[in-house]
Amino acid sequence: MHIYLIGAAWVVGIALVAGLAAHLTRRFTERDGRAENNESAGQVFTIVGGLHAVLIAFVLIGLFDSVGAARDTSYQEANSLVATVWAGDELPGTTGARVRELAMSYTHQVINTEWSQMSSGAPVNTAAGTP
């Protein structure tokens, strides 16, 4: 949430500076030729606005692709963990029990430690499930 507040402050600050600059320019410049300047400036602002829209579209597409890739990776990891436990069920005696134990250890490490580290932005400990 903190980054959203900083971003909003930058946007509002830049808008205020631009508005002040426009007001001062309009107030202290000559009125002759202003209509011609406004016509050409309007065309420039149309082009710049269109380019900004395209840029924002690319940024949003990249963001949604990243979120989708993260979702797909998490589903793949969960499916792999289930497959590991099922494969461990087919192993004899203590080997199967050890596979299940390691899978549960890994699961608890991810849920109890890594998710909280990721949500707080801290570096994630990569030793999950290590015997």
C-alpha positions as CSV (number, residue, x, y, z in Angstrom):
1,M,0.0,0.0,0.0
2,H,2.9,2.3,0.7
3,I,4.0,2.3,-3.0
4,Y,0.5,3.4,-4.1
5,L,0.6,6.4,-1.8
6,I,4.1,7.4,-3.1
7,G,2.8,7.0,-6.7
8,A,-0.3,9.0,-6.0
9,A,1.8,11.8,-4.3
10,W,4.1,12.0,-7.4
11,V,1.1,12.2,-9.8
12,V,-0.7,14.9,-7.7
13,G,2.6,16.8,-7.3
14,I,3.5,16.8,-11.0
15,A,-0.1,17.8,-11.9
16,L,0.1,20.7,-9.4
17,V,3.4,21.9,-10.8
18,A,2.2,21.6,-14.4
19,G,-1.0,23.5,-13.5
20,L,0.9,26.2,-11.8
21,A,3.3,26.5,-14.8
22,A,0.4,26.7,-17.2
23,H,-1.3,29.4,-15.1
24,L,1.8,31.5,-14.8
25,T,2.6,31.1,-18.5
26,R,-1.0,32.2,-19.5
27,R,-0.9,35.1,-17.1
28,F,2.5,36.6,-17.9
29,T,2.7,36.0,-21.7
30,E,1.4,38.0,-24.6
31,R,-2.1,37.3,-25.8
32,D,-1.2,37.7,-29.5
33,G,-0.8,34.5,-31.4
34,R,-2.2,32.4,-28.5
35,A,-5.0,30.8,-30.7
36,E,-2.5,29.6,-33.2
37,N,-0.3,28.2,-30.5
38,N,-3.2,26.4,-28.9
39,E,-4.2,24.8,-32.2
40,S,-0.7,23.3,-32.7
41,A,-0.3,22.5,-29.0
42,G,-3.7,20.6,-29.2
43,Q,-2.4,18.4,-32.0
44,V,0.8,17.7,-30.0
45,F,-1.1,16.9,-26.9
46,T,-3.4,14.5,-28.9
47,I,-0.3,12.6,-30.1
48,V,1.3,12.5,-26.7
49,G,-1.9,11.4,-25.1
50,G,-2.2,8.6,-27.6
51,L,1.3,7.5,-26.9
52,H,0.7,7.5,-23.2
53,A,-2.4,5.3,-23.7
54,V,-0.3,2.8,-25.7
55,L,2.4,2.8,-23.1
56,I,0.0,2.2,-20.2
57,A,-1.6,-0.6,-22.2
58,F,1.8,-2.3,-22.6
59,V,2.6,-1.9,-18.9
60,L,-0.7,-3.4,-17.9
61,I,-0.3,-6.3,-20.3
62,G,3.1,-7.0,-18.9
63,L,1.7,-6.8,-15.4
64,F,-1.1,-9.2,-16.2
65,D,1.3,-11.6,-17.9
66,S,3.5,-11.6,-14.8
67,V,0.5,-12.3,-12.5
68,G,-0.6,-15.1,-14.8
69,A,2.8,-16.7,-14.9
70,A,3.1,-16.6,-11.1
71,R,-0.4,-18.2,-10.8
72,D,0.6,-20.9,-13.3
73,T,3.9,-21.6,-11.4
74,S,2.1,-21.9,-8.1
75,Y,-0.4,-24.4,-9.5
76,Q,2.4,-26.4,-11.1
77,E,4.2,-26.5,-7.7
78,A,1.1,-27.6,-5.9
79,N,0.4,-30.3,-8.4
80,S,4.0,-31.5,-8.2
81,L,3.8,-31.7,-4.4
82,V,0.6,-33.8,-4.6
83,A,2.2,-36.1,-7.2
84,T,5.2,-36.5,-4.9
85,V,3.0,-37.5,-1.9
86,W,1.0,-39.9,-4.1
87,A,4.3,-41.4,-5.4
88,G,5.5,-41.7,-1.8
89,D,2.4,-43.7,-0.9
90,E,3.5,-46.3,-3.4
91,L,7.0,-46.7,-1.9
92,P,7.5,-49.5,0.6
93,G,7.7,-48.9,4.4
94,T,9.9,-46.2,5.8
95,T,10.9,-44.8,2.4
96,G,7.3,-43.8,1.7
97,A,6.8,-42.4,5.2
98,R,10.0,-40.4,4.8
99,V,8.8,-38.9,1.5
100,R,5.4,-38.0,3.1
101,E,7.3,-36.5,6.0
102,L,9.5,-34.4,3.8
103,A,6.5,-33.2,1.7
104,M,4.7,-32.1,4.8
105,S,7.8,-30.4,6.1
106,Y,8.1,-28.5,2.8
107,T,4.4,-27.6,2.8
108,H,4.6,-26.2,6.4
109,Q,7.8,-24.3,5.6
110,V,6.1,-22.7,2.5
111,I,2.8,-21.9,4.3
112,N,4.2,-20.7,7.6
113,T,7.5,-19.1,6.6
114,E,7.8,-18.3,3.0
115,W,4.4,-16.8,2.4
116,S,4.8,-14.4,5.2
117,Q,8.3,-13.5,4.0
118,M,7.0,-12.8,0.5
119,S,4.1,-10.7,1.7
120,S,6.4,-8.6,3.8
121,G,8.9,-8.2,0.9
122,A,11.7,-9.9,2.8
123,P,14.1,-12.3,1.0
124,V,12.8,-15.8,1.1
125,N,14.7,-18.6,2.7
126,T,15.4,-21.2,0.1
127,A,16.0,-24.1,2.5
128,A,12.4,-25.3,2.5
129,G,12.0,-29.1,3.1
130,T,15.8,-29.7,3.4
131,P,16.5,-32.6,5.7
